[in-house]
């Protein structure tokens, strides 16, 4: 369902995002003074232990400044994509560094990473306290939409995976290959036509398959919501 590839860091324009290994996560847990955060770190460590092949979806990602390595906050997922194609993201930035776009920059990078890791991930979910205007602005900048539902931390938001136009991509690729093939045969026009046709056909098949997957996830989410109605 998702790629099993361990990475050491993600880089953005101003930040380095570092996923903590189990030893570093344990140190964070043992030295964290806030009980609520301590509980969250314990859940992360337990998730990493239960699912080592997917630990990047459970561990804490530290936000560090590129300039001097200062840790200014963290992000995490609450596990890999579920059967509905959803994964939930959380984030927090130290007070001294809020209002400068760091959280948006970091979250965007981690969301892009998540979509690149799992073909079955179609929705990134998030929750924020009703009075946390700063967090809500971050979600708005990232194009999250309110779901109209409320979770344990407050209103829920979602970001749907952008659709990929494989037809357009493979048409361009097919055209390039077709021109080369046609040049070799001494008939560029035929090569272009063949390349475009093959590219369009393959791209359309991939688009149709992605739309089917997206439709199944939407149906699964709708059915689950109906089942959970009191």
C-alpha positions in Angstrom: 0.0 0.0 0.0 2.9 2.4 0.7 6.6 2.4 -0.1 9.0 1.0 2.5 11.9 3.5 2.2 13.7 4.9 5.2 14.9 8.5 4.7 17.1 10.7 6.9 15.6 14.1 6.2 13.4 16.3 3.9 14.6 19.7 2.9 12.6 22.8 2.2 13.8 26.4 1.4 14.4 27.2 5.0 14.0 24.0 7.0 15.2 20.4 7.4 12.6 17.9 8.5 14.2 15.0 10.4 12.3 11.8 11.3 13.4 10.6 14.8 14.7 7.1 15.2 13.5 5.0 18.1 16.4 6.0 20.4 15.9 9.7 19.8 12.1 9.3 20.2 12.7 7.6 23.6 14.9 10.5 24.7 12.1 12.9 23.7 9.6 10.8 25.7 11.8 10.6 28.8 12.6 14.3 28.9 9.2 15.8 27.8 7.6 17.7 30.8 4.2 18.2 29.3 2.0 15.2 30.1 -0.3 15.5 27.1 2.7 15.6 24.7 4.4 12.8 26.7 1.3 10.6 26.0 1.5 11.5 22.3 5.2 10.6 22.1 4.4 7.3 23.9 1.8 6.5 21.2 4.3 7.3 18.5 7.0 5.1 20.0 4.5 2.2 20.4 3.4 2.6 16.7 7.0 2.5 15.6 7.6 -0.7 17.6 4.4 -2.4 16.2 5.0 -1.4 12.6 8.7 -0.9 12.0 8.2 -1.1 8.2 5.9 1.9 8.4 7.6 3.8 11.3 7.9 7.1 9.3 4.1 7.3 9.5 4.3 7.1 13.3 7.4 8.9 14.4 8.0 12.6 15.2 9.5 14.7 12.4 11.5 17.6 13.9 11.5 21.0 12.2 15.0 22.4 12.1 16.3 25.7 10.7 18.8 25.2 7.9 20.9 28.1 9.1 21.9 26.7 12.5 19.9 23.5 13.1 17.7 25.0 15.8 14.7 22.9 16.5 11.5 25.0 16.1 8.7 22.5 16.1 7.6 19.1 15.0 5.1 17.2 12.8 3.8 13.7 12.6 1.2 11.4 11.1 -1.0 9.2 13.2 -0.2 6.1 11.2 -0.2 5.2 7.5 -3.3 5.5 5.2 -6.3 3.5 6.3 -8.9 1.6 4.3 -10.6 4.9 3.5 -7.4 6.3 2.0 -7.0 8.7 4.9 -3.9 9.7 7.0 -4.0 12.4 9.7 -1.3 15.0 10.2 -0.4 16.9 13.3 2.0 19.8 13.8 3.2 22.3 16.3 5.7 25.2 16.2 7.5 26.9 19.1 5.9 30.3 19.9 9.0 32.3 19.0 8.8 31.0 15.4 5.1 31.3 14.7 3.8 33.7 12.1 6.7 33.3 9.7 5.3 30.6 7.5 7.5 27.8 8.9 4.6 25.5 9.8 3.0 25.9 6.4 6.4 25.3 4.6 7.1 22.2 6.7 3.6 20.7 6.5 3.5 21.2 2.7 6.7 19.2 2.4 5.6 16.4 4.6 2.2 16.2 2.7 4.0 16.0 -0.6 6.2 13.2 0.8 3.1 11.3 2.0 1.3 11.5 -1.3 4.5 10.3 -3.1 4.8 7.3 -0.7 1.3 5.8 -1.1 -0.9 5.4 -4.1 -3.7 4.5 -1.7 -3.6 7.9 0.1 -6.3 10.2 -1.2 -7.0 12.4 1.9 -4.9 14.1 4.5 -6.9 14.9 7.6 -6.3 17.4 10.3 -8.0 18.7 13.5 -7.5 22.0 15.3 -9.0 23.7 18.3 -11.9 26.0 17.5 -10.1 29.0 18.9 -6.7 28.2 17.3 -6.8 30.8 14.5 -3.2 30.4 13.6 -3.5 26.7 13.0 -6.7 27.3 10.9 -4.7 29.8 8.8 -2.1 27.1 8.1 -4.7 24.7 6.9 -6.3 27.4 4.7 -2.9 28.1 3.1 -2.5 24.4 2.4 -6.0 24.3 0.8 -7.6 22.1 3.4 -11.4 22.2 3.5 -13.6 21.9 6.6 -15.5 18.6 6.7 -18.3 19.9 8.9 -17.3 17.3 11.5 -15.6 17.5 14.9 -12.9 15.2 16.3 -11.3 14.9 19.6 -9.3 18.1 19.2 -11.9 20.2 17.4 -13.2 20.8 13.8 -11.9 18.4 11.2 -10.3 19.4 7.8 -9.3 17.5 4.8 -7.0 17.9 1.8 -7.8 15.6 -1.2 -5.0 14.3 -3.3 -4.6 16.3 -6.5 -5.6 14.4 -9.6 -2.8 13.5 -12.0 -3.4 13.9 -15.8 -1.5 10.8 -17.0 -3.0 11.2 -20.4 -1.3 14.6 -20.9 2.0 13.4 -19.5 2.1 10.2 -21.6 1.0 12.1 -24.7 4.1 14.4 -24.4 6.3 11.4 -23.7 4.7 9.5 -26.6 5.3 12.4 -28.9 8.9 12.6 -28.0 9.5 8.9 -28.6 7.4 9.0 -31.8 9.5 11.8 -33.3 12.7 9.8 -32.6 11.1 6.6 -34.0 9.7 8.4 -37.0 13.0 10.1 -37.8 14.7 6.8 -37.8 12.2 5.4 -40.3 12.4 8.5 -42.4 8.8 9.5 -41.7 8.4 11.8 -38.8 4.6 12.3 -39.2 3.8 8.6 -38.8 6.1 8.4 -35.8 4.4 11.4 -34.2 0.9 9.9 -34.8 1.9 6.5 -33.4 3.6 8.1 -30.4 0.7 10.3 -29.6 -1.8 7.4 -30.0 0.2 5.1 -27.7 0.8 7.8 -25.1 -2.9 8.8 -25.1 -4.0 5.2 -24.8 -1.7 4.4 -21.9 -2.3 7.7 -20.1 -6.1 7.3 -20.4 -5.9 3.8 -18.9 -3.9 5.1 -15.9 -6.3 8.0 -15.4 -9.2 5.6 -15.5 -7.6 3.4 -12.9 -6.8 6.3 -10.6 -10.4 7.5 -10.9 -11.7 4.0 -10.0 -9.5 4.0 -6.9 -10.6 7.5 -5.9 -14.2 6.4 -6.4 -13.8 3.4 -4.2 -12.3 5.5 -1.4 -15.1 8.0 -1.6 -17.7 5.1 -1.4 -15.8 3.6 1.5 -15.8 6.9 3.4 -19.5 7.5 2.7 -20.5 4.0 3.9 -18.4 4.4 7.0 -20.0 7.7 7.8 -23.4 6.2 7.4 -22.5 3.3 9.7 -21.3 5.7 12.3 -24.5 7.8 12.4 -26.0 7.4 15.9 
